[in-house]
Amino acid sequence: MRPALKAGLRPLWRDRRTLQIGVDPRRAAALTGLGKAAAIVSLLDGSRDAAEVERTAAEYGIAPEAVNRVLGLLASAGVLDDFPAHLHQALPDYLRARLAPELACAALAYGHGDGGAAVIARRRAAFVRVYGADRIGTCVATLLASSGVAWVTCRDSRIAGEADIAPAGLGAADVGAPRAARVDRAVHRVARETRTADDPGRLPDLAVLAGHPDPVHVAELMRSRVPHLAVRAEEAIGVVGPLVEPGRSACLRCADLARAARDSAWPVILAQAGGAPGPDGPATSPQACDTVLAAATAALAAAQALTFIDRAAPHVTRNGTLEVVLPDWQWHRRTWSPHLACICGAAAAQGPSRALSPGTAREYASDLGGGLKEASGMADSTGPENFDTLGHEEASDVLGAEAGSDVLGPEAGGTDILGAEEGSDILGPEEGGTDELRPQ
């Protein structure tokens, strides 16, 4: 093991006896009573293995027992990594520097102790195909590539127009050119090593369907059992999801069947509004999706795609969608259960208790603690009461006084990870001295 403090967390002094690792209480940990053993923290940069840390600390009068004690406490607090030296050696210098924030964020977000190595390895082995090179699809492609996904391709047959220009997508110079080819250029601007040539004979690990998907593409993905994530923004509303795992979670048709149960005219509306856009663009022009809405929706879609690739956190868009309705900019979650009338087979896989019966309008309202809600008519199908919402009271509990103080010292009302009594045992009073790293 090559012990290293998690990248992105800074050691900071709370007072003369207490060292805090990190700033925000939701990530930070504090060590009290370190004395001279505080110098051990300065050795944890991943350049030494544990034995070398012990030898170097010994040169400054710090016993091996103290080193092991500090390393154990840091590891149990979740702020210590095993530095991913092999991954760093395998990456070119420019790519290692570019992916450093991705490694740091993955290690902190998922709580892994490998410095984010496993997450980056999965991304470097992943193949994502984006269907649709509109503002959102192009942004998703560039975000995934810059996040380390090694192979990102795009399928689109349209010509780029002025309305396709976006900060993280196509530029003014791309207008008049085939959108798919220009997406390749946009990807290579931010991640020159990314593979963008498509292979029709290879199934992607994940497909992203931007806009109104072509039913032919959807049928192919379902038949081939390819996971796919839908994303769209129109009418000043952004929608991310559902993430469809064919035969295992609600598909796009399950959602349409649930809508039809609440609104008998939905199939007629869908026949007119659905399907892929024509060669001259979407049927509604201009689309009511401004630059910021497109970017926000694309960013959340890319985050959900990475969550699926990383395999390290629950997929909130599995059997659900994340939706934002302007102008409040507050994302809500809507649950879509597998429908018993759908031929995708997900209802049978999940069991009848989690499936919707044909002709019913029931919808599971919340994975955060809500029960079943009855949807009655169009007002319920579009109103906020059908959404899973993390309200202000619930959100405030994430960083409450009680929750935030538990990782810090008694000044904040919590418990020290290394209390004064325990801290005095690291070096003993007779060995206590300066906290600086100085040779004896």
C-alpha positions in Angstrom: 0.0 0.0 0.0 1.1 3.5 -0.8 -0.9 5.6 1.7 -2.0 9.0 0.5 -4.6 11.5 1.8 -7.6 11.6 -0.6 -6.9 14.1 -3.3 -9.0 17.2 -2.9 -8.9 17.2 0.9 -6.5 19.7 2.5 -5.1 19.3 6.0 -6.1 22.4 8.1 -5.5 23.3 11.7 -8.6 23.9 13.8 -6.4 24.8 16.8 -3.0 23.9 18.2 -4.0 20.4 18.9 -6.6 19.5 16.2 -5.9 18.8 12.6 -8.8 18.7 10.2 -8.6 16.9 6.9 -11.0 18.6 4.5 -13.2 21.7 4.7 -16.8 20.7 4.4 -18.1 18.8 7.5 -19.8 16.2 5.1 -16.3 15.2 4.0 -14.0 16.3 6.7 -12.4 14.4 9.6 -10.5 15.8 12.6 -7.6 14.3 14.6 -6.9 15.7 18.1 -3.8 15.3 20.3 -1.4 14.4 17.6 1.6 16.3 18.9 4.7 15.5 16.9 2.9 12.7 15.0 1.1 15.4 13.0 4.2 15.3 10.8 3.1 11.9 9.5 0.4 13.6 7.5 3.0 15.5 5.4 4.4 12.1 4.3 1.2 10.8 2.9 1.5 11.9 -0.8 1.6 8.4 -2.3 5.3 8.5 -3.1 6.1 6.0 -0.3 4.8 2.7 0.7 3.8 2.1 4.3 7.2 0.8 5.3 8.9 3.8 3.8 6.5 6.1 5.7 7.6 4.3 8.9 11.3 4.6 8.1 11.0 8.3 7.3 8.9 9.0 10.4 11.5 7.2 12.5 14.1 9.7 11.3 12.1 12.4 13.0 11.6 10.5 16.3 8.1 9.1 15.6 7.6 5.5 16.6 6.2 2.9 14.2 3.3 2.3 16.6 2.3 6.0 16.2 2.5 5.8 12.4 0.2 2.7 12.3 -2.2 4.4 14.7 -2.5 7.5 12.6 -2.8 5.6 9.4 -5.5 3.4 10.9 -7.5 6.4 12.1 -7.2 8.2 8.8 -8.3 5.0 7.0 -11.3 4.4 9.3 -12.3 8.1 8.8 -12.4 7.5 5.0 -9.7 10.1 4.1 -6.9 7.8 3.2 -6.3 6.1 -0.2 -4.0 3.5 -1.6 -2.3 5.7 -4.2 -3.0 4.2 -7.7 0.6 4.1 -8.9 0.0 1.5 -11.6 -2.8 3.5 -13.2 -0.7 6.7 -13.1 2.2 4.9 -14.8 -0.1 3.5 -17.5 -1.5 6.9 -18.5 0.3 9.4 -20.6 1.3 12.6 -18.8 -1.3 14.8 -20.4 -4.1 12.3 -19.7 -3.0 11.7 -16.1 -3.1 15.4 -15.5 -6.5 15.8 -17.2 -8.1 12.9 -15.3 -6.7 13.9 -11.9 -9.9 15.8 -11.0 -12.0 12.7 -12.1 -9.9 10.4 -9.9 -10.2 12.7 -6.9 -13.9 13.2 -7.3 -14.6 9.5 -7.8 -12.6 8.5 -4.7 -14.4 11.1 -2.6 -17.9 10.6 -4.0 -17.9 6.8 -3.9 -15.8 6.4 -0.8 -13.4 4.0 -2.5 -9.9 3.6 -1.1 -8.1 3.1 -4.4 -7.9 6.8 -5.4 -10.5 6.4 -8.0 -8.6 3.8 -10.0 -11.4 1.2 -10.4 -13.8 3.9 -11.6 -11.4 5.3 -14.2 -10.5 1.7 -15.4 -14.2 1.1 -16.0 -14.6 4.3 -18.0 -11.5 3.5 -20.0 -13.1 0.2 -21.0 -16.5 1.6 -21.8 -18.2 2.2 -25.1 -21.1 4.7 -25.3 -23.2 5.4 -28.4 -25.2 8.6 -28.5 -28.2 8.7 -30.7 -29.0 12.3 -31.7 -26.5 15.2 -32.1 -28.8 18.0 -30.9 -27.5 20.5 -28.3 -28.1 17.9 -25.5 -26.7 14.9 -27.3 -23.5 16.7 -28.4 -22.9 18.0 -24.9 -23.4 14.5 -23.4 -20.8 13.1 -25.8 -18.2 15.7 -24.9 -18.9 15.4 -21.2 -18.5 11.7 -21.2 -15.3 11.8 -23.3 -13.7 14.5 -21.0 -14.7 12.4 -18.0 -12.5 9.5 -19.2 -14.9 7.3 -21.3 -12.6 5.9 -23.9 -15.0 5.3 -26.8 -17.9 7.7 -27.5 -19.7 7.6 -30.9 -22.7 9.5 -32.3 -25.4 8.5 -34.8 -27.2 11.4 -36.5 -28.1 12.1 -40.1 -28.9 15.8 -39.9 -27.0 18.9 -40.9 -25.9 21.3 -38.2 -27.8 24.5 -37.9 -27.4 27.7 -35.9 -29.6 26.4 -33.2 -27.3 23.5 -32.6 -24.5 25.7 -31.3 -23.8 25.2 -27.6 -20.8 25.9 -25.3 -20.0 22.3 -24.7 -21.0 21.1 -28.2 -21.0 22.4 -31.8 -19.5 25.7 -32.7 -20.2 28.3 -35.4 -17.7 26.7 -37.7 -19.8 23.5 -37.7 -22.9 25.0 -39.2 -23.8 23.5 -42.5 -21.7 20.3 -41.9 -23.0 16.8 -40.9 -23.7 16.9 -37.2 -22.3 13.4 -36.5 -18.9 14.3 -38.0 -18.8 17.5 -36.1 -19.5 15.8 -32.8 -16.3 13.8 -33.4 -14.4 17.1 -33.7 -16.1 18.5 -30.6 -15.1 15.3 -28.6 -11.5 15.5 -29.8 -11.2 19.1 -28.8 -11.6 18.1 -25.2 -10.3 14.5 -25.3 -8.1 13.8 -28.2 -7.4 10.2 -27.3 -11.1 9.3 -27.4 -12.2 6.8 -30.0 -15.1 8.2 -32.0 -15.3 5.9 -35.1 -18.5 3.8 -34.8 -18.5 0.0 -35.2 -21.9 -1.2 -36.4 -21.1 -4.7 -35.4 -20.3 -3.8 -31.8 -23.0 -3.3 -29.2 -22.4 -0.4 -26.9 -22.2 -0.8 -23.1 -24.7 2.1 -22.9 -26.8 4.0 -25.4 -27.9 7.6 -24.8 -31.1 8.6 -26.7 -31.2 12.4 -27.1 -34.5 14.0 -28.1 -37.4 11.9 -29.4 -35.8 8.6 -30.2 -36.4 6.7 -33.4 -38.7 3.7 -32.6 -36.5 1.6 -34.8 -33.4 2.4 -32.7 -35.4 1.7 -29.5 -36.6 -1.7 -30.8 -33.0 -2.6 -31.8 -31.7 -1.7 -28.3 -34.5 -3.7 -26.6 -34.0 -6.7 -28.8 -30.2 -6.6 -28.2 -30.6 -6.0 -24.5 -28.5 -2.8 -24.6 -29.1 -0.5 -21.6 -30.2 2.9 -22.7 -30.8 6.3 -21.1 -33.4 8.7 -22.6 -32.9 12.5 -22.3 -34.8 15.4 -23.8 -35.6 19.1 -23.2 -38.5 20.9 -24.8 -41.4 23.2 -23.8 -39.1 24.6 -21.1 -38.9 21.2 -19.4 -35.8 19.0 -19.1 -36.2 15.2 -18.6 -33.5 12.7 -17.9 -34.4 9.0 -17.9 -35.6 6.5 -17.6 -32.5 4.4 -17.6 -33.7 1.2 -19.3 -32.1 -2.1 -18.6 -34.1 -4.3 -21.0 -36.2 -7.0 -19.2 -35.1 -5.7 -15.8 -36.5 -2.2 -15.4 -39.3 0.0 -16.9 -38.9 0.8 -20.5 -40.1 3.7 -22.6 -43.2 1.9 -23.6 -44.0 1.1 -19.9 -44.0 4.9 -19.3 -46.3 5.5 -22.3 -48.7 2.8 -21.1 -48.8 4.4 -17.7 -49.5 7.8 -19.3 -52.2 6.3 -21.4 -53.9 4.9 -18.3 -54.2 8.4 -17.0 -55.0 10.1 -20.3 -57.0 8.2 -22.9 -55.9 10.6 -25.6 -52.2 10.1 -24.9 -51.7 7.5 -27.7 -53.1 10.0 -30.2 -50.9 12.8 -28.9 -47.9 10.5 -28.9 -48.5 9.4 -32.5 -48.3 13.1 -33.6 -45.5 14.2 -31.4 -43.3 11.2 -31.0 -40.7 9.6 -33.3 -37.4 10.8 -34.7 -37.2 14.4 -36.2 -37.3 14.8 -39.9 -34.4 15.8 -42.2 -35.2 19.4 -41.8 -35.2 19.3 -38.0 -37.8 18.8 -35.3 -41.5 19.3 -36.0 -41.6 22.2 -33.5 -39.2 24.9 -34.4 -37.7 26.6 -32.5 -37.5 24.2 -29.6 -38.3 25.8 -26.3 -34.9 24.7 -24.8 -32.5 27.5 -24.1 -28.8 27.2 -23.7 -28.8 26.8 -20.0 -31.6 24.2 -19.9 -29.8 22.2 -22.6 -26.5 22.3 -20.7 -28.1 21.4 -17.3 -30.1 18.6 -18.8 -27.0 17.2 -20.6 -24.9 17.5 -17.5 -27.3 15.5 -15.4 -27.7 12.9 -18.2 -23.9 12.5 -18.4 -23.8 12.1 -14.6 -26.4 9.4 -14.8 -24.5 7.7 -17.6 -21.3 7.8 -15.6 -23.1 6.4 -12.5 -24.2 3.4 -14.6 -20.7 2.9 -16.0 -19.0 3.4 -12.7 -21.3 0.8 -11.0 -20.7 2.4 -7.6 -24.0 4.1 -6.7 -27.7 3.5 -7.1 -29.3 4.5 -10.4 -32.0 7.0 -9.6 -33.2 7.0 -13.2 -33.8 3.3 -13.1 -37.6 3.0 -13.1 -37.7 6.8 -12.9 -37.0 10.2 -14.5 -35.4 13.4 -13.2 -37.4 16.4 -14.4 -37.0 20.1 -14.1 -39.7 22.6 -15.1 -38.6 26.2 -15.6 -38.5 28.7 -14.1 -38.0 27.1 -10.6 -34.9 25.0 -11.6 -35.7 22.4 -9.0 -35.2 18.8 -10.1 -37.8 16.3 -9.1 -37.9 12.5 -9.5 -40.9 10.8 -11.0 -41.2 7.0 -10.7 -42.2 4.8 -13.6 -42.9 1.2 -12.6 -42.8 -1.7 -15.1 -46.2 -2.2 -16.7 -47.9 -5.6 -16.8 -49.2 -4.9 -20.3 -45.8 -4.2 -21.7 -44.0 -7.0 -23.6 -40.6 -6.0 -22.2 -40.8 -8.5 -19.4 -39.6 -6.1 -16.6 -42.9 -6.4 -14.7 -42.5 -10.2 -14.4 -38.8 -9.7 -13.4 -39.7 -7.3 -10.6 -42.9 -9.0 -9.4 -46.5 -7.8 -9.4 -46.1 -5.7 -6.2 -43.8 -3.3 -8.1 -45.7 -3.4 -11.5 -48.6 -1.4 -12.8 -51.6 -3.3 -14.0 -53.2 -2.6 -17.3 -55.8 0.2 -17.1 -54.7 1.5 -13.7 -53.3 4.9 -13.0 -51.3 4.2 -9.9 -47.8 5.4 -9.7 -45.2 4.9 -7.0 -44.5 8.4 -5.7 -41.3 8.2 -3.8 -38.3 6.0 -3.2 -37.5 8.4 -0.3 -40.3 7.2 1.9 -43.6 8.0 0.1 -46.3 5.4 -0.6 -48.6 4.8 -3.6 -50.4 7.8 -5.1 -53.5 7.7 -7.2 -53.2 9.7 -10.4 -56.6 11.1 -11.5 -56.7 12.9 -14.8 -54.3 15.2 -16.6 -53.8 17.5 -13.7 -52.3 14.7 -11.6 -50.2 13.4 -14.5 -48.3 16.6 -14.8 -48.6 18.2 -11.4 -45.9 18.3 -8.7 -47.9 15.8 -6.5 -46.8 13.0 -8.8 -43.1 13.7 -8.3 -40.6 12.4 -5.8 -39.2 15.5 -4.2 -36.5 16.2 -1.7 -38.0 19.1 0.2 -36.2 21.9 2.0 -36.7 20.3 5.4 -35.2 17.0 4.2 -32.4 18.8 2.4 -31.5 20.8 5.4 -30.9 17.6 7.4 -28.0 16.7 5.1 -25.9 19.3 6.8 -27.6 19.8 10.1 -25.8 21.0 13.2 -25.9 17.5 14.6 -24.9 15.7 11.5 -22.1 18.1 10.6 -20.6 18.3 14.1 -20.1 14.5 14.5 -16.9 14.5 12.5 -15.3 17.4 14.3 -14.0 18.1 17.8 -15.8 19.0 21.0 -15.9 22.7 20.0 -18.5 21.7 17.4 -20.4 19.5 19.8 -19.2 16.1 18.3 -16.7 13.4 19.0 -13.0 13.4 18.1 -11.8 10.7 15.9 -8.7 10.8 17.9 -9.6 12.3 21.3 -7.3 14.0 23.7 -6.9 10.9 25.9 -6.3 8.7 22.9 -4.0 11.3 21.3 -1.7 11.4 24.3 -1.1 7.7 23.8 0.4 8.1 20.4 3.6 9.7 21.6 3.1 10.0 25.3 3.4 13.2 27.3 7.1 12.8 27.6 7.5 12.7 23.8 5.0 15.4 23.0 6.5 18.4 21.2 6.4 20.4 18.1 4.0 19.5 15.4 6.5 20.4 12.7 8.6 18.0 10.7 12.0 18.4 12.0 14.9 15.9 12.4 15.8 15.0 15.9 
